[in-house]
Amino acid sequence: MTERFHAGFFEAGGIAFTVETNRPGFAALVADVFRDLRVGRRGPSAVVFEVLHRGVDPPANPWGVWRAGEQREMTVSDGYVLTYLLWEVSRLMFERTGERVHLHGAALVHDGRALVLAGPSHAGKSTLAAWLTHRGWGYLTDEAALVDPDTLIVSPFWRPINVRRPGPLDSIVAGLPGDGNGDAERLVPASTIGTLAPATPLAGIAFPCYTAKDEAGIGPLAPAAALLELTQHFPGLIADGRAGFRRLARLVAAVPAYTLRFHDLDEAERVLRTLVGRRS
Amino acid sequence: MNEHDHARPTRHPSIETALFGSEAVLYDERSGTVHHLNPSACAVWLLLDGRSIGDVVAGLAERTGLPRTEIGPDVLRAIADLDEAGLLEGEPASGS
């Protein structure tokens, strides 16, 4: 029987899970990169992810991933396996979202008020989230914001931030623990660059758009347009069909939405700080 | 009175409507797709409750103060677009 290594007990949005692997190096990597999700020992209800190296050499993709004994993916590369595991963990959380709304975006806190940065991939959400965290905003999540449409509370899901390289965060993340492998992306525990925030009421949703030269600017986005943005790019977000859509519609009706153009991260931070500081 | 006036196109029961002022976003639970309705299309959509097209035109004419002959073609076009998007059930307004 192959030896198993236990990476630790973790929690994602209140869902307990563990990670087991047959490679000690990978167990150590998960323990390190998932450090902000770590919790004390959990009972048998924790979902077990098995991430097993099948012993094949490159160029074959050697990793297989199981969730609660069910095969999920059998050909995952060395450079992608941690990202894939994180995606599976996020998926587990979304499947058990309950009455909460899942937004594809990061969530940060300033002055006790949360801001969700939503939008399509490559819009600059993660880069901005990491920068804001580095500049003193509290970190709630990246890529996966869970919001209660009634209380408007954003739940923390302290997953590592996905930082692209090369990029403006290179100097910040250099030398920090995290998954590197020399690839174009790197998962960085948010607590290594800033502070983790507890559940916080939502003040607004911003849709960032990186531009090559424009000065940072923010404009209002009508609720219908915001709902369209949130659903058109990510139809899978409407979990739970009609009921999920109603919850999402209720949320955008209750919270102001904005478009954010930015080029310089510090300028974007200043504009967002002013925005969150506004009291309705 | 024209040939379409008695047709009764109706909002499909699989469509969920989220209304924001004069605009709407529709969710089709069969396909998971969403549609945005501008104020004009939204005004037509909200009247597609089983009444005849003639009554829809009359209702909008009363609300806007515009003559039926002026808004009739726009209403037919909007209904045809909604029908083409699969958002209606009942007698379509096709052929317009």
Interface residues (C-beta under 8 A of the other chain):
Chain A: A222 P223 A224 A225 L227 L228 T231 Q232 P235 G236 I238 G241 R242 F245 R246 A249 A253
Chain B: E16 A18 F20 G21 E23 A24 V25 Y27 E29 G32 T33 V34 H36
